[in-house]
Amino acid sequence: MEAPLTMCRLCRNTRPLQNSHLLPQAAYKPLRDDKPLANPHPVTMTRKTTLATAKQVTAYLLCSDCETLFSQKGENYVVTQCVQRDGQFRLREQLQAATPLCSSSTPQFTAYDAISILGDRLDSYLYFAASIFWRTAAHSWKLGNNQRLKLSLGETYQEQFRLYLLGQDSFPSNGSIYLHVASEVPSQLLQITFPSSVRRGRLDAHRHKFYMLGLIFALFLGGKTSQLYTRGALNSTQPCILLRPWSEDSLFQANIDMSLKTWTEGRFRRKGTKSGGAAGLGEYVPWPLEAGRAAAWTRARDRDRGRRKRGVWRYRLMGGQND
């Protein structure tokens, strides 16, 4: 299929467009199950369905020059630092070999100085995260089953990020990007979730967040961000990286809630049911999960109460404490 000749969303030149990925194509490779299964593809969970599929979220968005720019300034490096299928997790290994700045048990985290650990590569993480948030807002991405994903950064911030990504302006002054690294065992981190947004109450700021293979990126954007959300941000004067449990993150918890409502298809349908349903997933431990509603669980009957209720199940995290 010949690439369509139209305006690139980043440079705004009329050129043949590439079939651009929302999240890097290389991030999908670790999600494939290396076991001899009939369907080794990642498990995709959306608001309506759960199934194993090879489909990736793409759209004709960027020209080849802008695709190369994104790859060279962020994607190529950051993807190699995430958790891999063989368990390697380079960024976390760097953190664990360094001396932390501080730590806390409630909430659980350990903070590290980003400059001493990342050096010049800090800009790669900042650029990569900004490119993901920008592209999620630049297009309405098709997730399947007539579902769409598009963030709203606002016209002013959208343009500021576009110019920053082109190298024509500095990072937006009313934006702060944070990087957290997940502390669970690598096998529990093989997931990706697409960006989502919430408004931070009356603080005149929006929080956008996504997760990719052990890395959690959060963007705070708004008029008061420079006053309230700068300490420890990657684009601040004293950037930090937090090592903390992914399972305690609000995005992970939202994914668990979503898993209880989704329908299942293919090998994840519960045997003997007509329409599937979330309970059918109890037959499997589907790591990894992706497409913005990722979570993993096992099914347990309600034994503590000494009774069983039809259709009522309890869910628990992989590797967590038993009920």
N, C-alpha and C positions, 0 to 999 in steps of 0.2 A: 504494500500500500504506500503510495507516494505521500510524503509529508505535506500537510496543507500549508499554503503560502498565505500567512496572515501576520498580524502584529504580535511580536513577542511581548509578554506582560511585563518583563523586567526592563529590557533596553528600549522597548517600544519601536523597534525597527521592524519593517515588514520583511520577514524571512521565512524559509521553511521551518516549521515547528517540529520539535521532537516529542515523542510520547513520554512526557515527564512523570516521574514518580512523586507522590506526596511525601513518603518516607523513602530513603535510599533503597534501591534495588538490592544492594549488597546486604541490607539488614534482614531480608527475607531468607537468605540462605541458611543461617543457623536455626531457623524455625522449622525447617524440614526434618521430619523424624527419620533417623538413620536405621531404624529397625525394619525388618522385612514385612512391611504392612501393605495391604492392598492399596491404601491411599496414604502416602507419606506426607501429604501436603499440610501446611499449617491449618489450624482450626480457626475459622473466622466467626466471630460473634458480633452481631448487630442487634438493634432493638427488636428485630422481628424473627431472626433465625440464627442457628448455629450449624455450621457444616465445615467439612474439610475441603479446601479448594486451593488451586494453584493461582487463582486470579489475584492480581495486585492492583492497588488503587493508582491509576494513572490518568493523565489527560494531556492533550496537546496544548502546552503552556509556554514553553521556553524554546528559544533558538539554540543551535548547537554551541555557540559561543557562551551563552549564559549558563547552559548545562555544564560546560567545562569550568566556568567560573565557580559555580557552586561546588563542583567536585574538588577542585584544587584548593579552594580556600577553607573547606570544612569537611565535607562528606568523606572523602577518601581517608583522611586521618582518623576522624572521630569513630567511624565504624570499626576500625581495627582495634580501638581501645575498649570497646564494649565487650560484654561476655560473649564467648564463642561456644560452638557446639561441643568442643572438646573440654570445656570448663575453664579455659584461659580467660582472664579478666584483667587486662594490663593496667587500666587506670586504678582499679581497686588495689592491685598489688603495689602500685606506687604509693598509694595512701597508707597502706599497712606497713610499709617500710619507712615511713616518715614519722617525725615526732608531731603529735597533734597539738593544736592550740588549746583546746579545752574539750571536755566531754560532759554528758549529762545522762542520767538514767530515766528521767521523766520530764519531757519526752526523751526517748533514747536517740542519741546521736553523738558523733565525734566530729569535731571541726578541724580542718586542715588549711594551711596557708596555700592558696592556689598559685600564687606567683612562684614560690620556691619549688613547687611540684611540677607545674606545667611550663613555666618560663614563657617563651614566645608562643607556645602552642595554646596558651589560654585564648588567644584571638581566634583560633580554629573552632573552639567550643562555642564561643560567643557568636561567631559568624554562622556556624551551623544551626544553632538554635534560632537565630533571627531569620534565617532562610526558611526554616520549617514553618514558623508562625506567619511569616509574610505570605508564603505560597498557599497556606491554608485559607488565608483571607482573600487571596487574589482570584480564586476560582471556586465554583461550587462543585465539589468532588463527589463522584458517584461511588457509593459504597456497596451497591447491590440492593435488590428488592425495592427499587424506587426510593431509596434513602440517599440523602445528600448531606455533605458536611462542608460548612463554610464558616470561618470565624469572622468577626467584625472588629477590626482594629480602629475604625474611624478613618475617614478620607485623609485627614491631616497626618496621622501616624502611619497609615499605609504608605503614603508618599515618602515620608521621612525614612521608613525602613527600606523602601525601594532604592532611594539615593544612597543610603548607607551600604547596601549590598553591592551597588555598582561602584563603590569607592569614591562617590562624589560628595559625600557629606559624612559627618561624624555620627556615632550612635545616638538615637533619639534621647534627648535630655530627660524626658518624662517616662522613660522605660528602664526597667531593671530586670536582668535575667539571672536566675539562680540555678546552680547545678548541685544535685544530690546524687549520691551513688548508693545503690542498694546493697544491703549487708547479708542477704540470704545466700544459701548455697547456689552455685551457678545454675544447676538444673531447674531451679524454681524461678529463674529470671529470664528465660527464653520467651519473651513476650514483647509485643509492641502495642501501644494504644495511641490513637490519633488525638490531636489537640482538642481540648474542650475548654470552656470558659465559665467563670462565675464572676459576679460583681461583689466587691468587698464592701458590703453594707453601705454606710454613709461616708466612706472614706474617699469617694471620688476616684476609685481605681478599679480596674478589671484585672483578674488573674487568669492567664491562659497557661495551660500545662499539657505536656505529653510525656510519654515514657517509651524508651527504646532500649531493650537489651541491657538492663541494669542501670541505665541513666535516666534521671528524672529532671526535666527542664521546666522551669516556671518563669513566666514573663508577667511582671506587674506593670500596668500601663495606665496612666492617668495624670491629672493635674497635680495631685499631691504625692505622686510616687517619689519624686526627688526629696521629699521631706520625710516620708514614712517608710519607704522600701528601698533603701540603698545599702545599708550595712551588710557586708558580705556578698553583695552581688558581683557577678563576673566583670561588669563594667564599672565597678566602684574603685576607689583608691586602695581598698583593703579587701580584695576578693577572697572568698573562702569556698571550700567544698565540704559538704556534710556527708558523712557516712552514716546511713540510717536504714531501718527496715522499710522495704517497699510495701510490705503488708500493713504498715501503719499509716500509709499515705492515703489521703482522702480520695485520690483518683482510683486506687486499688479497691477501696471500700465501695465506691460507686459501681465498679465493675462487678463486684460480688452481688450487689443488689440487682444489677441488670441481668445477671446470670439466672436469677430466679424467675425471670419473666420471659425469657427468650424461648422460641420454638426450636426444635432440633430437626435435622435432616440427615439423610444418608446413614452412615454407620453409627451416628450418635442418637438415632431414634430408639426409643425404648421398645424392646421386643414385645409384640402382642398389643401395642397401642395403635390407634388409627392415625393420630395426628402428631405423635411425638410429644414434646413438652420438656420442660427443664428437668423433670425427674429422670428422664431418660439418660441424662448425662452422668447419672450416678454409676452407670455401668463402666465408666472410663475415668482415667485421670489424664485429661487432655492438655498436657504441657507440650508445646507452647500454645497459647491462645493469642489472637491478634485482632485488628480492626477496631480498635477503640473501646471495646467492651470486654477486655481480656481478664480472665480470672481462672483459677483452678481449684478444684474441690474434690472431695470424695463424699459418698453418700453414707449416712448412718441412720439406722432406725432409732426411734425414741425409746431406748431401753430403760433410761433412768426412771421414767414414770411408770414402768411396768405395764405399758399398754402401747398399742400401735393404732395410729389413726391413718386411714386410707388417704393417700395423697399428701401427707405431711412428712417432710424430711428435714433433717438437720444437715447443715453443711459445715465443713471444717477445712482449714487451709492445709495444703500439702506441707508436711514437716512440722506442723504445729502440734499443740497439745491435744490429746484425745479428750472427748467430751467427758 
